């Protein structure tokens, strides 16, 4: 070891220690930034969840089930989708009535029969109102044969069939 070497070693040790300290500070900074971001995201999700609630479980209401398109097994108005929406509508204990809005040129009598049987099964004491504002043809006509008397409802809420309209 030469005489000037100890100075170089001290400077090298100080530089290495400074680099290690900078790395540690950077890592802790990233950690706390991520922790703060996660906390803020959780807070926003909680606030949106409370505000975003559409209130299907509170208050008396009438449910609206839309049947749009040809009633066939592979279409948007298939018996599976419509019966799922009907079950969601009738499942809610605050549902005072179900409005079945049908805009269909007709379709499969088998699919319409399945929908009709499901309406008859679920109906019980809940009034069901078929409504055909646009077209009125063969398959949807089966739902209009036994209309109960009109009842006054407080509000209308859509029953979800798991997909957006």
C-alpha positions in Angstrom: 0.0 0.0 0.0 1.3 3.3 -1.0 1.0 6.5 1.1 -1.7 8.1 -1.2 -3.7 4.9 -1.3 -5.4 5.4 2.0 -6.9 8.7 0.7 -8.2 6.9 -2.3 -9.7 4.1 -0.2 -11.5 6.6 2.1 -12.9 8.4 -0.9 -14.0 5.1 -2.5 -15.6 4.0 0.8 -17.5 7.3 1.1 -18.7 7.1 -2.5 -19.8 3.5 -2.1 -21.7 4.4 1.2 -23.4 7.4 -0.5 -24.5 5.2 -3.4 -25.9 2.5 -1.0 -27.8 5.2 0.9 -29.2 6.6 -2.3 -30.4 3.2 -3.3 -32.1 2.6 0.1 -33.7 6.0 0.0 -35.0 5.3 -3.6 -36.4 1.9 -2.6 -38.2 3.3 0.5 -39.5 6.2 -1.6 -41.0 3.8 -4.2 -42.4 1.6 -1.4 -44.2 4.5 0.3 -45.5 5.8 -3.0 -46.9 2.4 -3.9 -48.4 2.1 -0.4 -50.0 5.6 -0.7 -51.3 4.7 -4.2 -52.9 1.5 -2.9 -54.5 3.3 0.0 -55.9 6.0 -2.3 -57.2 3.4 -4.7 -58.9 1.5 -1.9 -60.5 4.7 -0.6 -61.8 5.7 -4.0 -63.2 2.2 -4.6 -65.0 2.3 -1.2 -66.5 5.7 -2.0 -67.6 4.7 -5.5 -69.1 1.5 -4.2 -71.3 3.4 -1.7 -72.3 6.0 -4.2 -72.6 3.7 -7.2 -75.2 1.5 -5.5 -78.4 1.7 -7.7 -80.7 0.9 -4.8 -82.4 -2.2 -6.2 -82.7 -3.5 -2.7 -84.2 -0.4 -1.1 -87.8 0.7 -1.6 -90.8 -0.7 -3.4 -90.5 -0.7 -7.1 -91.6 -2.3 -10.3 -89.1 -4.3 -12.3 -88.7 -3.8 -16.1 -87.7 -6.7 -18.3 -87.0 -5.8 -21.9 -87.4 -8.4 -24.7 -85.9 -7.0 -27.9 -85.4 -8.9 -31.1 -86.4 -12.2 -32.5 -87.1 -14.8 -29.9 -84.7 -17.6 -30.8 -82.2 -19.8 -28.9 -79.1 -17.9 -30.1 -80.4 -14.3 -30.1 -80.5 -11.6 -27.6 -84.1 -12.5 -26.7 -83.4 -16.2 -26.0 -85.4 -18.0 -23.4 -82.2 -18.4 -21.2 -81.5 -14.6 -21.1 -85.2 -13.6 -20.6 -85.8 -16.2 -17.9 -82.6 -15.1 -16.1 -83.8 -11.5 -16.2 -87.3 -12.6 -15.0 -85.8 -14.5 -12.1 -83.7 -11.5 -11.1 -86.8 -9.3 -11.2 -89.0 -11.7 -9.2 -86.2 -12.5 -6.7 -86.2 -9.0 -5.2 -88.6 -8.9 -2.2 -89.4 -5.2 -2.8 -90.6 -5.8 -6.4 -94.3 -4.9 -6.5 -94.8 -5.8 -10.1 -92.9 -6.8 -13.2 -93.3 -5.1 -16.5 -92.4 -7.3 -19.5 -91.7 -4.9 -22.4 -91.6 -6.8 -25.6 -90.4 -5.5 -29.0 -90.2 -8.6 -31.0 -91.4 -9.7 -34.5 -92.0 -13.2 -33.1 -89.7 -16.2 -33.3 -89.5 -19.7 -31.9 -92.7 -20.9 -30.3 -90.7 -23.2 -28.2 -88.6 -20.4 -26.8 -91.7 -18.3 -26.3 -93.3 -21.2 -24.5 -90.4 -21.6 -22.2 -90.6 -17.8 -21.3 -94.3 -18.1 -20.8 -94.0 -21.1 -18.5 -91.3 -19.3 -16.5 -93.6 -16.3 -16.1 -96.5 -18.5 -14.9 -94.2 -20.3 -12.5 -92.6 -17.1 -11.0 -95.7 -15.0 -11.0 -97.4 -16.0 -7.7 -98.8 -12.9 -6.2 -96.6 -10.4 -8.1 -98.6 -8.7 -10.9 -97.0 -9.1 -14.3 -97.8 -6.6 -17.1 -96.9 -7.4 -20.7 -96.4 -4.4 -22.8 -95.8 -4.4 -26.6 -95.4 -0.8 -27.7 -94.0 -1.5 -31.2 -94.8 -4.8 -32.8 -97.3 -7.5 -31.9 -96.9 -10.8 -33.5 -97.2 -14.5 -32.9 -94.6 -15.5 -30.2 -95.0 -12.6 -27.7 -98.8 -12.7 -27.9 -99.0 -15.6 -25.5 -98.0 -13.3 -22.6 -100.9 -10.9 -23.1 -103.8 -13.4 -22.6 -104.1 -13.1 -18.8 -103.5 -9.5 -17.7 -104.1 -8.7 -14.0 -105.8 -5.3 -13.2 -103.4 -2.3 -13.2 -101.7 -1.3 -9.9 -99.9 1.9 -8.9 -96.1 1.6 -8.4 -93.7 4.0 -6.8 -90.8 3.6 -9.3 -89.4 1.5 -12.1 -86.0 -0.2 -12.0 -84.5 -2.5 -14.6 -83.8 -6.1 -13.8 -80.3 -7.1 -14.9 -79.8 -10.2 -17.1 -76.0 -10.0 -16.7 -75.3 -7.9 -19.8 -75.8 -4.3 -20.7 -78.4 -3.2 -23.2 
